[in-house]
């Protein structure tokens, strides 16, 4: 599929279970110790990611982990078990807060940070934990960990020479997708449609055609080549030019068909179901508050605002000014 075949499989995909193995009411909320809401929302969204939670609750990682010192997978395993099994209404994510610097050097305790950056650093830290002691693996093998098997997908970029129609394809693995919502942003589907629409390359990005053997005008089309089991979308709300927050409402569906945005649009529908939404409130992206909405294993939605966990309906969930969206196949 455009990438080299892995020499070894770190985690076999057939062992991944997309449906909850245990069904129960939602677990505990998370105390905010001062500007730690950005941590809480990501921990809650990951806790209610069914294939990840199933794996962490199985103890499979900790039983074989030989990593000395900090291990993000072991930390998350203990955290998810505490949240889902604690009789308390709220707990303190102490282990995560204590080892914040190991997750990302830029994070400083007590300072408001970006939830999206914390998500990316957390997934990277979990990926490093999965690869601990496996430094000899090739790149393709490294992308077969449980983290990549759940969150990982493959993007395809096709550049077409507008002179002779020759094409050049390239591929890139991803764990999340960041979307520009400044243009045609009335709904998530219009944003995704804009992403896969061919665009003429800027003249600064001179394309040298392999067939013409010269620089030529070209267009580029980016599509999802291999869909992840869990699709994580970030609606970019920080205007890169002005630094202000983009507060417009972007509608998003409870069920999303990825097929129109795939390299192969002729196949069966690729339906994904929304299970978590992160919302940011505040005038700028550098301050304010994060909260999230997650679907528990009992199939019901809950608003999770730090230590407070309250039931809510789907209509409320779909009416939010979303920042991060989590969809599961």
FIDOMI-392010 format. One line per 2 residues: number of its first residue (from 1); their letters; for each residue x, y, z of N, C-alpha, C. Coordinates in Angstrom, 2 decimals. Layout:
NUM> a> X/Y/Z/X/Y/Z/X/Y/Z | ...
***
This chain:
1> xx> 0.84/-1.20/0.00/0.00/0.00/0.00/0.87/1.24/0.00 | 1.94/1.22/-0.80/2.79/2.39/-0.89/3.89/2.45/0.14
3> xx> 3.91/1.52/1.08/4.95/1.49/2.11/5.62/0.13/2.09 | 6.87/0.09/2.56/7.58/-1.19/2.61/6.89/-2.12/3.61
5> xx> 6.91/-3.40/3.30/6.31/-4.38/4.20/7.14/-4.48/5.48 | 6.50/-4.54/6.65/7.25/-4.68/7.91/7.95/-6.03/7.97
7> xx> 9.15/-6.03/8.52/9.89/-7.29/8.67/9.33/-8.10/9.83 | 8.84/-7.38/10.85/8.23/-8.04/12.00/7.00/-7.26/12.43
9> xx> 5.99/-7.94/12.94/4.78/-7.31/13.45/4.90/-7.20/14.96 | 4.91/-5.96/15.47/5.04/-5.76/16.92/3.78/-6.21/17.64
11> xx> 2.62/-5.82/17.09/1.35/-6.23/17.70/0.41/-6.69/16.60 | -0.01/-7.96/16.63/-0.87/-8.49/15.57/-2.23/-7.82/15.53
13> xx> -2.66/-7.33/14.38/-3.92/-6.59/14.28/-5.15/-7.42/14.63 | -5.06/-8.74/14.43/-6.23/-9.58/14.73/-6.55/-9.63/16.22
15> xx> -5.62/-9.16/17.07/-5.87/-9.16/18.51/-6.59/-7.90/18.98 | -6.78/-6.95/18.06/-7.46/-5.70/18.43/-8.96/-5.91/18.40
17> xx> -9.61/-5.54/19.49/-11.07/-5.64/19.60/-11.65/-4.24/19.63 | -12.46/-3.90/18.60/-13.00/-2.55/18.48/-14.19/-2.30/19.39
19> xx> -14.85/-3.35/19.85/-16.01/-3.20/20.74/-15.59/-3.40/22.19 | -16.29/-2.75/23.09/-15.99/-2.87/24.51/-16.11/-4.32/24.98
21> xx> -15.14/-4.77/25.73/-15.17/-6.11/26.31/-16.02/-6.11/27.59 | -16.06/-4.97/28.26/-16.85/-4.82/29.47/-17.77/-3.61/29.31
23> xx> -19.02/-3.77/29.72/-19.97/-2.65/29.62/-20.39/-2.22/31.02 | -20.25/-0.93/31.30/-20.54/-0.41/32.62/-20.82/1.09/32.54
25> xx> -21.24/1.65/33.64/-21.45/3.08/33.71/-20.10/3.80/33.60 | -20.10/5.11/33.38/-18.82/5.82/33.24/-18.02/5.79/34.54
27> xx> -16.72/5.94/34.39/-15.84/5.92/35.55/-15.73/7.29/36.21 | -14.66/7.47/36.93/-14.47/8.68/37.74/-14.10/9.89/36.91
29> xx> -14.42/11.06/37.46/-13.93/12.30/36.89/-12.50/12.52/37.34 | -11.88/13.62/36.87/-10.48/13.90/37.19/-10.35/15.28/37.81
31> xx> -9.73/15.34/38.97/-9.54/16.62/39.65/-8.61/17.53/38.85 | -8.90/18.81/38.88/-8.06/19.82/38.24/-7.22/20.49/39.32
33> xx> -5.91/20.38/39.19/-5.01/20.96/40.19/-4.49/22.33/39.78 | -5.22/22.98/38.89/-4.80/24.30/38.43/-4.23/24.23/37.04
35> xx> -5.05/24.58/36.04/-4.63/24.56/34.63/-4.25/23.16/34.14 | -4.89/22.13/34.69/-4.61/20.77/34.20/-5.79/20.20/33.41
37> xx> -6.74/21.07/33.02/-7.89/20.59/32.26/-7.48/20.03/30.91 | -6.40/20.57/30.30/-5.95/20.07/28.99/-5.45/18.62/29.09
39> xx> -4.94/18.26/30.26/-4.51/16.89/30.51/-5.73/16.00/30.73 | -6.66/16.48/31.54/-7.84/15.69/31.90/-8.66/15.27/30.69
41> xx> -8.88/16.21/29.75/-9.73/15.86/28.61/-9.09/14.78/27.73 | -7.79/14.84/27.54/-7.12/13.84/26.71/-7.10/12.48/27.42
43> xx> -6.85/12.49/28.72/-6.87/11.22/29.47/-8.26/10.58/29.39 | -9.31/11.39/29.49/-10.67/10.84/29.43/-10.98/10.31/28.03
45> xx> -10.61/11.04/27.00/-10.87/10.57/25.63/-10.14/9.27/25.34 | -8.90/9.14/25.80/-8.15/7.90/25.59/-8.73/6.76/26.43
47> xx> -9.19/7.08/27.63/-9.79/6.07/28.50/-11.01/5.45/27.85 | -11.77/6.25/27.10/-12.99/5.76/26.48/-12.81/5.44/24.99
49> xx> -11.56/5.19/24.59/-11.26/4.65/23.26/-11.30/3.13/23.37 | -12.38/2.47/22.90/-12.59/1.05/23.18/-11.40/0.12/22.91
51> xx> -10.78/0.13/21.71/-9.68/-0.83/21.49/-8.48/-0.58/22.39 | -8.21/0.69/22.72/-7.09/1.00/23.61/-7.41/0.56/25.03
53> xx> -8.62/0.88/25.50/-9.02/0.49/26.85/-9.02/-1.03/27.01 | -9.53/-1.75/26.00/-9.54/-3.22/26.06/-8.13/-3.75/26.25
55> xx> -7.19/-3.19/25.48/-5.80/-3.64/25.56/-5.19/-3.32/26.93 | -5.40/-2.09/27.40/-4.81/-1.69/28.68/-5.41/-2.47/29.85
57> xx> -6.69/-2.77/29.79/-7.34/-3.53/30.87/-6.93/-5.00/30.89 | -6.29/-5.45/29.80/-5.88/-6.86/29.73/-4.55/-7.13/30.44
59> xx> -3.85/-6.05/30.87/-2.52/-6.17/31.49/-1.46/-6.70/30.53 | -1.75/-6.79/29.25/-0.81/-7.41/28.32/0.52/-6.67/28.27
61> xx> 0.48/-5.35/28.33/1.74/-4.62/28.25/2.55/-4.77/29.53 | 1.95/-4.50/30.67/2.70/-4.50/31.93/3.26/-5.88/32.27
63> xx> 2.60/-6.94/31.82/3.09/-8.30/32.12/4.44/-8.56/31.46 | 4.70/-7.90/30.32/5.95/-8.16/29.60/6.88/-6.94/29.55
65> xx> 6.48/-5.82/30.17/7.27/-4.60/30.09/8.58/-4.75/30.86 | 9.68/-4.40/30.22/11.00/-4.47/30.86/11.65/-3.09/30.91
67> xx> 10.87/-2.05/30.63/11.42/-0.70/30.60/11.76/-0.24/32.01 | 12.92/0.33/32.15/13.36/0.87/33.44/12.87/2.31/33.58
69> xx> 12.32/2.66/34.74/11.85/4.02/34.96/10.49/4.26/34.32 | 10.31/5.47/33.79/9.01/5.88/33.27/8.60/5.08/32.04
71> xx> 7.35/4.63/32.03/6.77/3.95/30.88/5.35/4.48/30.71 | 5.08/5.13/29.60/3.77/5.74/29.38/2.67/4.69/29.25
73> xx> 2.97/3.54/28.69/1.96/2.49/28.56/1.57/1.95/29.93 | 2.54/1.74/30.79/2.23/1.27/32.14/1.46/2.34/32.92
75> xx> 1.85/3.60/32.72/1.14/4.70/33.38/-0.31/4.77/32.93 | -0.55/4.64/31.62/-1.91/4.69/31.09/-2.71/3.46/31.51
77> xx> -2.06/2.33/31.58/-2.74/1.10/32.01/-3.28/1.27/33.43 | -2.41/1.78/34.31/-2.83/1.99/35.70/-3.91/3.07/35.79
79> xx> -3.77/4.11/34.98/-4.74/5.20/35.02/-6.12/4.74/34.56 | -6.18/4.06/33.43/-7.47/3.60/32.89/-8.16/2.66/33.87
81> xx> -7.40/1.80/34.48/-7.99/0.86/35.45/-8.54/1.62/36.66 | -7.80/2.64/37.13/-8.28/3.43/38.27/-9.57/4.16/37.92
83> xx> -9.60/4.79/36.75/-10.79/5.56/36.36/-12.02/4.67/36.25 | -11.87/3.53/35.57/-13.03/2.69/35.29/-13.44/1.81/36.47
85> xx> -12.53/1.58/37.40/-12.84/0.68/38.51/-12.98/1.37/39.87 | -12.64/2.65/39.94/-12.69/3.35/41.23/-14.14/3.61/41.65
87> xx> -14.45/3.38/42.93/-15.79/3.71/43.43/-15.97/5.21/43.69 | -14.86/5.95/43.66/-14.91/7.39/43.92/-15.51/8.13/42.72
89> xx> -16.10/9.29/42.96/-16.67/10.09/41.88/-15.60/10.81/41.08 | -14.43/11.01/41.69/-13.32/11.67/40.99/-12.00/11.22/41.61
91> xx> -10.97/11.17/40.77/-9.64/10.78/41.23/-8.62/11.80/40.74 | -7.42/11.72/41.27/-6.33/12.60/40.86/-5.41/11.83/39.91
93> xx> -5.16/12.33/38.70/-4.24/11.65/37.78/-2.79/11.92/38.17 | -2.47/11.51/39.38/-1.18/11.87/39.97/0.04/11.40/39.21
95> xx> 0.01/10.15/38.71/1.18/9.60/38.02/1.48/10.39/36.75 | 0.43/10.78/36.03/0.62/11.55/34.80/1.19/12.93/35.12
97> xx> 0.65/13.59/36.14/1.13/14.92/36.52/2.57/14.87/37.01 | 2.90/13.81/37.74/4.25/13.68/38.29/5.30/13.53/37.18
99> xx> 4.93/12.81/36.11/5.89/12.52/35.04/5.63/13.35/33.79 | 5.06/14.53/33.96/4.68/15.38/32.83/5.85/15.66/31.90
101> xx> 7.04/15.91/32.45/8.21/16.23/31.65/8.65/15.07/30.76 | 8.34/13.84/31.18/8.70/12.69/30.36/7.74/12.54/29.17
103> xx> 6.56/13.11/29.30/5.58/13.04/28.21/5.90/14.10/27.16 | 6.25/15.29/27.62/6.66/16.36/26.71/7.44/17.41/27.45
105> xx> 8.65/17.69/26.99/9.52/18.63/27.69/8.93/20.03/27.78 | 8.02/20.36/26.84/7.47/21.72/26.82/6.39/21.94/27.86
107> xx> 5.88/20.86/28.46/4.79/21.01/29.43/5.33/21.41/30.80 | 4.69/22.42/31.36/5.10/22.91/32.67/3.91/22.86/33.61
109> xx> 4.09/22.19/34.71/2.99/22.02/35.67/2.47/23.37/36.15 | 1.15/23.55/36.12/0.53/24.78/36.57/0.30/25.79/35.47
111> xx> 0.80/25.51/34.26/0.62/26.43/33.13/-0.35/25.83/32.13 | -1.28/26.64/31.65/-2.24/26.16/30.67/-1.52/25.80/29.37
113> xx> -1.82/24.61/28.85/-1.21/24.14/27.63/-2.30/23.73/26.64 | -1.89/23.32/25.44/-2.82/22.94/24.40/-3.15/21.46/24.47
115> xx> -4.44/21.13/24.49/-4.87/19.73/24.60/-4.41/18.90/23.40 | -4.42/19.49/22.22/-4.00/18.76/21.01/-2.52/18.38/21.10
117> xx> -1.69/19.31/21.57/-0.27/19.01/21.72/-0.05/17.94/22.77 | -0.86/17.97/23.82/-0.72/16.94/24.85/-1.13/15.58/24.30
119> xx> -2.16/15.54/23.46/-2.56/14.28/22.82/-1.42/13.72/21.97 | -0.84/14.56/21.15/0.23/14.11/20.26/1.44/13.61/21.05
121> xx> 1.79/14.33/22.11/2.94/13.92/22.93/2.63/12.64/23.69 | 1.39/12.47/24.14/1.00/11.26/24.86/1.07/10.05/23.95
123> xx> 0.54/10.17/22.74/0.61/9.05/21.79/2.06/8.72/21.43 | 2.89/9.76/21.28/4.31/9.53/20.98/5.01/8.83/22.14
125> xx> 4.67/9.23/23.37/5.27/8.58/24.54/4.83/7.13/24.66 | 3.57/6.85/24.31/3.08/5.47/24.33/3.75/4.66/23.22
127> xx> 3.97/5.29/22.07/4.67/4.61/20.98/6.10/4.27/21.39 | 6.79/5.21/22.04/8.16/4.94/22.49/8.18/3.79/23.48
129> xx> 7.19/3.73/24.36/7.12/2.64/25.34/6.94/1.30/24.64 | 6.14/1.28/23.58/5.92/0.04/22.83/7.18/-0.42/22.12
131> xx> 8.06/0.52/21.80/9.28/0.19/21.06/10.49/0.05/21.97 | 10.29/0.17/23.28/11.40/0.04/24.21/12.08/-1.32/24.05
133> xx> 13.39/-1.29/23.82/14.14/-2.53/23.63/14.03/-3.09/22.23 | 13.41/-2.34/21.30/13.24/-2.83/19.92/13.86/-1.84/18.94
135> xx> 15.04/-1.37/19.23/15.68/-0.34/18.41/16.10/-0.86/17.03 | 16.13/-2.17/16.83/16.58/-2.73/15.57/15.46/-2.83/14.53
137> xx> 14.25/-2.42/14.88/13.12/-2.54/13.97/13.20/-1.51/12.85 | 12.82/-1.91/11.64/12.73/-0.97/10.54/11.50/-0.07/10.74
139> xx> 11.41/1.00/9.96/10.33/1.99/10.13/8.96/1.34/9.98 | 8.80/0.50/8.98/7.50/-0.14/8.75/7.11/-1.03/9.92
141> xx> 8.08/-1.70/10.53/7.79/-2.55/11.69/7.41/-1.70/12.90 | 8.05/-0.53/13.04/7.73/0.36/14.15/6.28/0.84/14.07
143> xx> 5.73/0.85/12.86/4.35/1.31/12.67/3.34/0.18/12.81 | 3.75/-0.91/13.45/2.81/-2.01/13.73/2.58/-2.18/15.23
145> xx> 2.93/-1.17/16.03/2.65/-1.24/17.46/1.15/-1.11/17.69 | 0.71/-1.36/18.92/-0.71/-1.24/19.25/-1.19/0.20/19.00
147> xx> -0.32/1.19/19.22/-0.71/2.59/19.01/-0.97/2.87/17.53 | -0.06/2.43/16.67/-0.26/2.63/15.23/-1.38/1.75/14.70
149> xx> -1.55/0.57/15.27/-2.63/-0.31/14.81/-3.99/0.30/15.12 | -4.07/1.10/16.19/-5.35/1.73/16.56/-5.51/3.09/15.89
151> xx> -4.52/3.98/16.06/-4.66/5.36/15.62/-4.02/5.64/14.25 | -3.21/4.72/13.76/-2.43/4.99/12.57/-3.17/4.76/11.26
153> xx> -2.93/5.66/10.33/-3.45/5.53/8.98/-2.38/5.93/7.99 | -2.73/5.96/6.71/-1.77/6.28/5.67/-2.39/7.29/4.71
155> xx> -1.69/8.41/4.50/-2.11/9.43/3.54/-1.37/9.21/2.22 | -2.08/9.49/1.13/-1.47/9.41/-0.20/-1.49/10.79/-0.83
157> xx> -0.35/11.22/-1.34/-0.25/12.48/-2.06/0.05/12.17/-3.52 | -0.83/12.59/-4.41/-0.61/12.39/-5.85/-0.40/13.74/-6.51
159> xx> 0.81/13.94/-7.06/1.14/15.16/-7.79/1.06/14.86/-9.28 | 0.27/15.65/-10.00/0.05/15.43/-11.43/0.63/16.60/-12.22
161> xx> 1.48/16.29/-13.19/2.04/17.30/-14.07/0.92/17.80/-14.99 | 0.69/19.10/-15.00/-0.39/19.67/-15.81/0.01/19.79/-17.27
163> xx> 1.27/19.46/-17.57/1.73/19.52/-18.96/1.56/18.18/-19.67 | 2.02/17.11/-19.00/1.96/15.78/-19.65/1.10/14.78/-18.90
165> xx> 0.54/15.17/-17.75/-0.33/14.33/-16.93/0.39/13.17/-16.23 | 1.72/13.21/-16.20/2.47/12.20/-15.44/2.18/12.39/-13.95
167> xx> 2.16/11.29/-13.19/1.85/11.37/-11.77/2.99/10.83/-10.92 | 3.11/11.41/-9.72/4.08/10.93/-8.73/3.32/10.75/-7.43
169> xx> 3.35/9.55/-6.88/2.66/9.25/-5.63/3.66/9.13/-4.48 | 3.26/9.64/-3.33/4.05/9.47/-2.12/3.09/9.19/-0.97
171> xx> 3.61/8.59/0.09/2.75/8.15/1.19/3.36/8.60/2.52 | 2.48/8.86/3.49/2.93/9.28/4.81/2.00/8.72/5.87
173> xx> 2.58/8.11/6.89/1.79/7.57/7.99/1.36/8.72/8.91 | 0.21/8.57/9.56/-0.28/9.60/10.48/-0.99/8.95/11.66
175> xx> -1.02/9.68/12.79/-1.77/9.27/13.98/-2.96/10.19/14.23 | -2.96/11.35/13.59/-4.07/12.29/13.71/-4.06/13.18/12.47
177> xx> -5.16/13.88/12.26/-5.28/14.76/11.09/-5.70/16.14/11.57 | -4.96/17.17/11.16/-5.27/18.54/11.51/-5.95/19.20/10.31
179> xx> -7.09/19.87/10.55/-7.90/20.42/9.47/-8.01/21.94/9.57 | -7.81/22.61/8.44/-7.95/24.06/8.35/-9.43/24.38/8.17
181> xx> -10.01/25.11/9.13/-11.44/25.40/9.07/-11.73/26.84/8.66 | -10.73/27.55/8.16/-10.95/28.95/7.79/-11.78/29.07/6.52
183> xx> -11.65/28.11/5.60/-12.35/28.18/4.31/-13.37/27.05/4.23 | -14.54/27.34/3.70/-15.60/26.36/3.48/-15.79/25.49/4.72
185> xx> -16.00/26.12/5.85/-16.02/25.38/7.11/-17.39/25.31/7.75 | -18.44/25.18/6.95/-19.77/25.09/7.53/-20.01/23.74/8.19
187> xx> -19.30/22.71/7.71/-19.45/21.38/8.28/-18.17/20.60/8.08 | -18.03/19.53/8.85/-16.85/18.68/8.74/-16.74/18.08/7.34
189> xx> -17.86/17.70/6.76/-17.81/17.08/5.43/-17.30/18.06/4.37 | -17.68/19.35/4.48/-17.17/20.32/3.51/-15.67/20.54/3.70
191> xx> -15.21/20.51/4.94/-13.77/20.64/5.21/-13.02/19.47/4.61 | -13.53/18.26/4.79/-12.88/17.06/4.26/-12.92/17.05/2.73
193> xx> -14.04/17.50/2.16/-14.13/17.58/0.70/-13.09/18.54/0.15 | -12.89/19.66/0.84/-11.89/20.62/0.42/-10.48/20.02/0.50
195> xx> -10.25/19.19/1.51/-8.93/18.57/1.69/-8.56/17.66/0.53 | -9.54/16.92/0.00/-9.25/15.94/-1.05/-9.43/16.52/-2.46
197> xx> -9.82/17.80/-2.56/-9.95/18.45/-3.86/-8.56/18.79/-4.39 | -8.24/18.42/-5.64/-6.92/18.73/-6.20/-6.65/20.24/-6.17
199> xx> -5.43/20.61/-5.83/-5.04/22.02/-5.76/-3.77/22.23/-6.55 | -3.76/23.31/-7.31/-2.57/23.63/-8.10/-1.46/24.07/-7.15
201> xx> -0.28/23.53/-7.36/0.84/23.85/-6.49/1.30/25.28/-6.70 | 1.71/25.89/-5.62/2.27/27.24/-5.67/3.52/27.22/-6.54
203> xx> 3.74/28.29/-7.30/4.92/28.36/-8.16/6.21/28.24/-7.36 | 6.14/28.61/-6.07/7.34/28.48/-5.24/7.69/27.02/-5.03
205> xx> 6.67/26.15/-5.10/6.91/24.73/-4.92/7.14/24.10/-6.30 | 8.19/24.53/-6.96/8.45/24.10/-8.33/8.51/22.57/-8.41
207> xx> 7.74/22.03/-9.34/7.67/20.59/-9.53/8.47/20.21/-10.77 | 9.43/19.32/-10.61/10.21/18.84/-11.75/9.63/17.51/-12.20
209> xx> 9.01/17.50/-13.34/8.33/16.31/-13.84/9.33/15.24/-14.26 | 9.07/14.02/-13.83/9.98/12.91/-14.17/9.86/12.50/-15.63
211> xx> 8.75/12.91/-16.25/8.55/12.56/-17.66/8.99/13.70/-18.59 | 8.58/14.93/-18.23/8.98/16.10/-19.03/10.45/16.44/-18.84
213> xx> 11.00/16.02/-17.70/12.38/16.33/-17.34/12.61/17.84/-17.18 | 11.55/18.56/-16.76/11.68/19.99/-16.57/10.67/20.44/-15.51
215> xx> 10.86/21.65/-15.01/9.92/22.20/-14.06/8.62/22.54/-14.77 | 7.51/22.18/-14.13/6.21/22.39/-14.77/5.15/22.66/-13.72
217> xx> 4.05/23.26/-14.17/2.91/23.45/-13.27/2.33/22.09/-12.92 | 1.84/21.97/-11.69/1.34/20.66/-11.23/0.23/20.86/-10.22
219> xx> -0.59/19.85/-10.06/-1.63/19.86/-9.03/-1.37/18.71/-8.07 | -1.89/18.87/-6.86/-1.70/17.84/-5.83/-3.05/17.47/-5.23
221> xx> -3.24/16.17/-5.03/-4.45/15.69/-4.36/-4.02/14.77/-3.22 | -4.52/15.07/-2.02/-4.19/14.27/-0.83/-5.43/13.49/-0.42
223> xx> -5.29/12.18/-0.25/-6.41/11.32/0.14/-5.98/10.38/1.26 | -6.96/9.81/1.93/-6.68/8.79/2.94/-6.50/7.47/2.19
225> xx> -5.32/6.91/2.28/-5.04/5.67/1.55/-5.38/4.44/2.38 | -5.07/4.51/3.66/-5.46/3.45/4.58/-6.08/4.09/5.81
227> xx> -7.33/3.77/6.06/-8.06/4.41/7.16/-7.64/3.81/8.50 | -7.51/4.66/9.53/-7.18/4.13/10.86/-8.41/3.51/11.50
229> xx> -8.19/2.71/12.53/-9.33/2.16/13.29/-9.98/3.26/14.13 | -9.15/4.18/14.60/-9.64/5.35/15.33/-9.12/6.59/14.63
231> xx> -10.04/7.42/14.15/-9.67/8.64/13.44/-9.76/9.82/14.41 | -8.64/10.52/14.58/-8.59/11.69/15.45/-8.42/12.93/14.59
233> xx> -9.38/13.86/14.70/-9.37/15.08/13.90/-9.22/16.30/14.79 | -8.36/17.21/14.38/-8.21/18.49/15.08/-8.72/19.60/14.17
235> xx> -9.72/20.33/14.63/-10.21/21.49/13.90/-9.38/22.69/14.36 | -8.47/23.15/13.52/-7.52/24.20/13.90/-8.26/25.49/14.24
237> xx> -8.24/25.86/15.49/-8.97/27.06/15.92/-8.05/28.23/16.22 | -6.76/28.06/16.03/-5.82/29.18/16.19/-5.44/29.69/14.81
239> xx> -5.83/30.91/14.50/-5.48/31.50/13.22/-3.97/31.74/13.19 | -3.28/31.09/12.26/-1.82/31.16/12.21/-1.32/32.56/11.86
241> xx> -2.16/33.35/11.19/-1.72/34.69/10.78/-1.94/35.73/11.88 | -3.08/35.67/12.54/-3.42/36.68/13.54/-3.23/36.20/14.97
243> xx> -3.21/34.86/15.17/-3.08/34.31/16.51/-4.39/34.29/17.28 | -5.44/34.82/16.68/-6.74/34.83/17.35/-7.43/33.49/17.23
245> xx> -8.45/33.29/18.05/-9.19/32.03/18.04/-10.31/32.08/16.99 | -10.44/31.00/16.24/-11.53/30.86/15.27/-12.69/30.21/16.00
247> xx> -13.74/30.98/16.25/-14.84/30.50/17.09/-16.06/30.02/16.31 | -15.94/29.92/14.99/-17.09/29.52/14.19/-17.54/28.09/14.50
249> xx> -18.82/27.84/14.33/-19.36/26.50/14.54/-19.16/25.68/13.27 | -18.61/24.49/13.44/-18.43/23.55/12.33/-19.23/22.30/12.66
251> xx> -20.29/22.06/11.92/-21.12/20.89/12.19/-20.38/19.59/11.92 | -20.67/18.58/12.70/-20.02/17.27/12.53/-21.06/16.18/12.80
253> xx> -20.99/15.08/12.07/-22.01/14.03/12.20/-21.67/13.02/13.29 | -22.70/12.31/13.75/-22.46/11.22/14.70/-21.81/10.05/13.99
255> xx> -22.16/9.85/12.72/-21.57/8.78/11.93/-20.95/9.38/10.67 | -19.71/9.03/10.40/-18.95/9.60/9.30/-18.50/8.49/8.35
257> xx> -18.80/8.65/7.06/-18.34/7.70/6.05/-17.05/8.24/5.45 | -15.94/7.52/5.63/-14.65/7.97/5.13/-14.44/7.66/3.66
259> xx> -15.30/6.82/3.07/-15.08/6.37/1.69/-14.89/7.51/0.69 | -15.68/8.61/0.73/-15.48/9.67/-0.26/-14.11/10.34/-0.19
261> xx> -13.39/10.15/0.90/-12.11/10.83/1.10/-10.93/9.85/0.96 | -11.24/8.64/0.51/-10.22/7.61/0.34/-9.61/7.66/-1.07
263> xx> -8.44/7.06/-1.22/-7.83/6.94/-2.55/-8.74/6.12/-3.47 | -9.32/5.07/-2.91/-10.27/4.25/-3.65/-11.67/4.59/-3.16
265> xx> -12.40/5.35/-3.95/-13.75/5.79/-3.55/-14.83/4.81/-3.97 | -14.44/3.72/-4.65/-15.44/2.80/-5.20/-15.77/1.64/-4.26
267> xx> -15.09/1.53/-3.14/-15.31/0.40/-2.25/-16.54/0.56/-1.37 | -16.67/-0.36/-0.43/-17.78/-0.32/0.53/-17.63/0.90/1.45
269> xx> -18.73/1.38/2.03/-18.64/2.50/2.98/-17.72/2.16/4.15 | -16.98/3.17/4.61/-16.10/3.02/5.78/-16.69/3.88/6.90
271> xx> -17.63/3.31/7.62/-18.36/4.07/8.62/-17.59/4.17/9.93 | -17.56/5.37/10.48/-16.96/5.62/11.78/-18.01/6.26/12.69
273> xx> -17.93/5.93/13.96/-18.89/6.44/14.94/-18.19/7.39/15.90 | -18.78/8.56/16.10/-18.23/9.53/17.04/-18.31/9.00/18.47
275> xx> -17.21/9.10/19.22/-17.25/8.64/20.61/-16.62/9.62/21.60 | -16.01/10.68/21.10/-15.44/11.68/22.02/-15.28/13.02/21.31
277> xx> -15.51/14.09/22.05/-15.37/15.45/21.53/-14.69/16.31/22.60 | -13.65/17.03/22.20/-12.99/17.98/23.11/-13.41/19.39/22.71
279> xx> -13.79/20.18/23.70/-14.26/21.55/23.48/-13.37/22.52/24.25 | -13.04/23.64/23.62/-12.28/24.69/24.30/-13.16/25.92/24.43
281> xx> -13.23/26.47/25.61/-13.96/27.72/25.83/-12.96/28.79/26.25 | -13.15/29.99/25.74/-12.23/31.07/26.04/-12.02/31.94/24.82
283> xx> -11.49/33.14/25.05/-11.32/34.10/23.96/-10.11/33.81/23.09 | -9.06/33.22/23.67/-7.87/32.88/22.90/-7.49/31.43/23.16
285> xx> -6.67/30.89/22.28/-6.26/29.49/22.41/-5.19/29.30/23.48 | -4.65/30.40/24.01/-3.59/30.32/25.02/-4.15/30.37/26.44
287> xx> -5.47/30.51/26.55/-6.08/30.54/27.88/-7.47/29.91/27.76 | -8.21/29.92/28.85/-9.55/29.36/28.81/-9.62/28.00/29.48
289> xx> -10.55/27.17/29.00/-10.83/25.91/29.68/-11.18/24.82/28.67 | -10.74/23.60/28.95/-11.06/22.44/28.13/-12.02/21.53/28.89
291> xx> -13.00/20.99/28.17/-13.86/19.93/28.70/-14.14/18.97/27.55 | -14.72/17.83/27.87/-14.96/16.86/26.80/-16.28/16.14/27.00
293> xx> -16.74/15.52/25.92/-17.92/14.67/25.92/-17.46/13.30/25.43 | -17.77/12.26/26.18/-17.35/10.92/25.79/-18.51/9.95/25.89
295> xx> -18.45/8.93/25.05/-19.45/7.87/25.10/-18.88/6.71/25.92 | -19.53/6.38/27.01/-19.05/5.30/27.89/-19.37/3.95/27.28
297> xx> -18.89/2.89/27.92/-19.10/1.54/27.39/-20.56/1.12/27.43 | -21.40/1.84/28.18/-22.83/1.52/28.20/-23.58/2.15/27.02
299> xx> -22.83/2.85/26.15/-23.41/3.43/24.94/-24.03/4.79/25.14 | -23.91/5.37/26.35/-24.51/6.67/26.65/-23.45/7.76/26.70
301> xx> -23.87/8.98/26.39/-22.96/10.12/26.37/-22.89/10.80/27.74 | -21.68/11.34/28.05/-21.46/12.04/29.31/-20.59/13.27/29.07
303> xx> -20.96/14.35/29.75/-20.13/15.54/29.75/-19.13/15.40/30.88 | -17.83/15.51/30.56/-16.78/15.36/31.55/-16.02/16.67/31.68
305> xx> -16.29/17.37/32.76/-15.69/18.67/33.03/-14.88/18.54/34.31 | -13.62/18.13/34.15/-12.75/17.84/35.29/-13.39/16.78/36.20
307> xx> -13.69/17.13/37.47/-14.21/16.11/38.39/-15.70/15.84/38.21 | -16.35/16.62/37.39/-17.80/16.46/37.20/-18.11/15.61/35.97
309> xx> -18.90/14.57/36.18/-19.33/13.67/35.10/-20.85/13.64/35.11 | -21.46/14.19/34.06/-22.92/14.28/33.99/-23.42/13.70/32.67
311> xx> -24.54/13.02/32.72/-25.12/12.45/31.51/-25.65/13.55/30.60 | -25.66/13.31/29.30/-26.18/14.26/28.33/-26.69/13.50/27.12
313> xx> -27.35/14.20/26.22/-27.90/13.53/25.05/-27.05/13.82/23.81 | -27.32/13.07/22.75/-26.54/13.19/21.51/-26.68/14.58/20.90
315> xx> -27.89/15.15/20.99/-28.13/16.49/20.43/-27.18/17.51/21.06 | -26.97/17.41/22.36/-26.05/18.33/23.05/-24.62/18.12/22.55
317> xx> -24.22/16.88/22.39/-22.87/16.56/21.94/-22.60/17.15/20.56 | -23.57/17.00/19.66/-23.39/17.45/18.28/-23.52/18.97/18.11
319> xx> -23.89/19.66/19.18/-24.07/21.11/19.10/-22.90/21.91/19.65 | -21.76/21.25/19.86/-20.62/21.93/20.48/-19.69/22.58/19.45
321> xx> -18.93/23.55/19.92/-17.87/24.17/19.11/-16.63/23.27/19.26 | -16.60/22.21/18.50/-15.60/21.15/18.69/-14.19/21.62/18.36
323> xx> -13.24/21.09/19.11/-11.81/21.31/18.84/-11.18/20.00/18.38 | -11.43/18.92/19.11/-10.95/17.60/18.70/-12.13/16.66/18.57
325> xx> -12.10/15.82/17.53/-13.14/14.82/17.30/-12.51/13.45/17.21 | -13.11/12.48/17.88/-12.62/11.10/17.87/-13.70/10.20/17.27
327> xx> -13.35/9.52/16.19/-14.26/8.59/15.54/-13.65/7.19/15.53 | -14.45/6.18/15.80/-13.98/4.79/15.80/-14.67/4.01/14.69
329> x> -13.92/3.17/14.01/-14.49/2.33/12.96/-15.47/1.36/13.57
***
